[in-house]
């Protein structure tokens, strides 16, 4: 039976564009307006939130610069304190080292070891040149 049919009958006839009733067009127009209103409200809400965030950041910038200055000051103090602590550690280990105990005692005590002699350096006063020549030749 299929062999007897013509090729035109096998094809689907072209569809006519459907005409929607007017109520359907009005309904679609209302839904499009609702979507547009919803998008507008979202955009306005996002703009308000963005403006509030930018205002908050602008108010926080001076506070942040003050905190950076305070942090730098603290870092400087920490470096100074670390240097003092390192010196104290060095002195502590030096004071309690039995090998260096005698050197420390000599530095802190005005007494001398009996095997040592105190040497005191003084400046020699220079005599005028005419007197020194005469003094050398007369002897």
For each residue, the residues with C-beta under 8 A, 3 or more apart:
1: 4 5
2: 5
3:
4: 1
5: 1 2 9 10
6: 9 10
7: 10 11
8: 11
9: 5 6
10: 5 6 7
11: 7 8
12: 15
13:
14:
15: 12 18
16:
17:
18: 15
19:
20: 24 25
21: 24 25
22: 25 26
23: 26 27
24: 20 21 27 28
25: 20 21 22 28 29
26: 22 23 29 30
27: 23 24 30 31
28: 24 25 31 32
29: 25 26 32 33
30: 26 27 33 34
31: 27 28 34 35
32: 28 29 35 36
33: 29 30 36 37
34: 30 31 37 38
35: 31 32 38 39
36: 32 33 39 40
37: 33 34 40 41
38: 34 35 41 42
39: 35 36 42 43
40: 36 37 43 44
41: 37 38 44 45
42: 38 39 45 46
43: 39 40 46 47
44: 40 41 47 48
45: 41 42 48 49
46: 42 43 49 50
47: 43 44 50 51
48: 44 45 51 52
49: 45 46 52 53
50: 46 47 53 54
51: 47 48 54 55
52: 48 49 55 56
53: 49 50 56 57
54: 50 51 57 58
55: 51 52 58 59
56: 52 53 59 60
57: 53 54 60 61
58: 54 55 61
59: 55 56 62 63
60: 56 57 63 64
61: 57 58 64 65
62: 59 65 66
63: 59 60 66 67
64: 60 61 67 68
65: 61 62 68 69
66: 62 63 69 70
67: 63 64 70 71
68: 64 65 71 72
69: 65 66 72 73
70: 66 67 73 74
71: 67 68 74 75
72: 68 69 75 76
73: 69 70 76 77
74: 70 71 77 78
75: 71 72 78 79
76: 72 73 79 80
77: 73 74 80 81
78: 74 75 81 82
79: 75 76 82 83
80: 76 77 83 84
81: 77 78 84 85
82: 78 79 85 86
83: 79 80 86 87
84: 80 81 87 88
85: 81 82 88 89
86: 82 83 89 90
87: 83 84 90 91
88: 84 85 91 92
89: 85 86 92 93
90: 86 87 93 94
91: 87 88 94 95
92: 88 89 95 96
93: 89 90 96 97
94: 90 91 97 100 104
95: 91 92 101 104
96: 92 93
97: 93 94 100 101
98: 101
99:
100: 94 97 103 104
101: 95 97 98 104 105
102: 105 106 113
103: 100 106 107
104: 94 95 100 101 107 108
105: 101 102 108 109
106: 102 103 109 112 113
107: 103 104
108: 104 105
109: 105 106
110:
111:
112: 106 116 117 118
113: 102 106 116
114:
115:
116: 112 113
117: 112
118: 112
119:
120:
121:
122:
123:
124:
125:
126:
127: 131 132 135
128: 131 132
129: 132 133
130: 133 134
131: 127 128 134 135
132: 127 128 129 135 136
133: 129 130 136 137
134: 130 131 137 138
135: 127 131 132 138 139
136: 132 133 139
137: 133 134
138: 134 135
139: 135 136
